[in-house]
């Protein structure tokens, strides 16, 4: 069964269809939440909260084809709220990185990205960590596609400057 049919069933109250949809997005949601929050416990909590909120609001989806973007937007809002509450931006405090830690370079890059303004961070994570297209990001962020492109350009310019000069963002 295709995703849109599952979404329509979930909107109609079929919890099995909803659970199937969530299962499809579970890993993506966790990776995104972990990249934002840099803490396994917080990432799991954010995914659980996003699942709960999406179940309660599934009836508000106007276009079944945008279920994924709708779900990610809920998750991003939760992650943003959690980060604002905790004000924990230092990766070294939140995660002990040992020799067995997965993808050591990813943690360093993520730490540098968190120094960017929040709007630019979200765009970088969506575009390069989750492989969203500019058009989908524009829908998620509720901004024009041209704004997505210009903000991504500005963010990448700052990152290039940081890596070439090891300067401040």
N, C-alpha and C positions, 0 to 999 in steps of 0.2 A: 504494500500500500504506500502511495506517495505521501510526502510530508504534508501537503496542503489538505489532503483528505483526513489525515490524522488530526490536524489542527481543527478542522471543521467538527470532527467527532469530539475533540476535547472541549471545544466551545459549547457543544451541545450537552456536555456533562459527563462524557465518557472518561473516567479517571484512568483506565487502562491505556487509552490513547495518549493521555497527558503524560503518564509515566514513561511510555515508549519514546515520546518526544524528548523528555528530559534526559533519558538515558543516552540519546543520540548526541546531546550537547554537553553532557556531564564533564567529559575530559577537557573540552574547549573552555568551558566555564571555569573549571579549576585552574587551568594554566593561566588564563587571563587574571583571575583573582590573585593567584600566587605572584604573578609578575607585578601586580599593583601593590599588594599588601606585604609581600616578601616574608610571609609567615604562614606555615602550613595550617595552623589552627585557625587563623583569621580567614584564610582562603576557603577552608571547609565551611566555616560559619557563613561567609558571604554567599557561597553556592547554595547552602541550605536556605538562607533567607530569600535569595532570589527565586528559588524553587517554590517556597511558600507563597511569596507575593505574586508570582506568575500564576499559580493555581487559583488564588483568590481573584485575580484580575483577567483571567483567560477570556472571559466574555467581552472584554473591551477591545480585543483585536479586530481591526476593521478589514485587514487584508491578510488572509492566511499565508500568503507567500512571503510575508515579512516576519514570520514567527521568530526566526533566528535573530534578526536585528532587534526586534522588540525585547527578546529575552536578554540579549547582551546589554541593551540599554538599561534594563532593570539592574543587572549585575554591576554595571559601571557606576550607577548612582549609589548603590549600596557600598561598593568599594571606596568611592569618593567620600561618602559619609563616615565610613569607618576610619579612613586615614585622617580626616579632619578631626575626629574625636580623639584619636590616639596621638597624633602628631609625631609618629615614629617614622623618620625618613632615613635613619642610618642603618644600612644593611648589616653592618658588622654587629650591631646590637641585637638585631632580630634573628639572625641566622648564624649559627656557627658553621663556618665553611671549612671542612676537613678535606683530606686527600680523596676520600670516597664520595665527596659531594658531586652531584651530576652537573655537568656543563658549567665549570668554574668561570669561564669567560662571560657566559650569559649573566651571571650574578654581578660581575663588574660593570657590564654594559647597562644592566638594569639600574644599578646604583647611580650611574652617571645620568641616565635618562630621568631619574626622579628629581634631578636638580633643575630640570626644565619647568616652565610654567605648566600647570595642570592641563590646560587645553592642548598643549603640544605633546605632553606625555600620552594622553589618551589617543591622539592621532598616531603617534609612533607605535604604540602597542597594538592598535587595531590594524594598521597597515602592515607592519613588519613582523609582528609576533603572531597575529591571527590571520594574516593574508586577506584582509578585507579589501575590496576595490574602493576607489575614491567615491564612487556613486553610493555604495552601501554605507560608507562612513558618513557621507553627507546626510543620508537619511537618519542614521543613528544619532548624529550630533545636531540634527535639525538646523543645518547651515548649508549655504550653496556649495556646490562641488568646487567652484573656483576658490572659495575660502579654504576648503580642505587642502587644495593644492598649494596655496600661498602659505598656509600655516605649516604644512609639512616641509616646504622649502625652507622656511625660516628656522624650523627646528633642526633640520639636517645641516643647515649652515652653521648653527651653534655647535652641533656635535662635531662637525669637521674641524672647526676652530679649536675646540677642546682637545681633540686628538692630535692635531698638528702642532699646537703650541702648549698643550697640557695646561691650558688656562682655566679660568673660571667661566662658568656658564652665566 
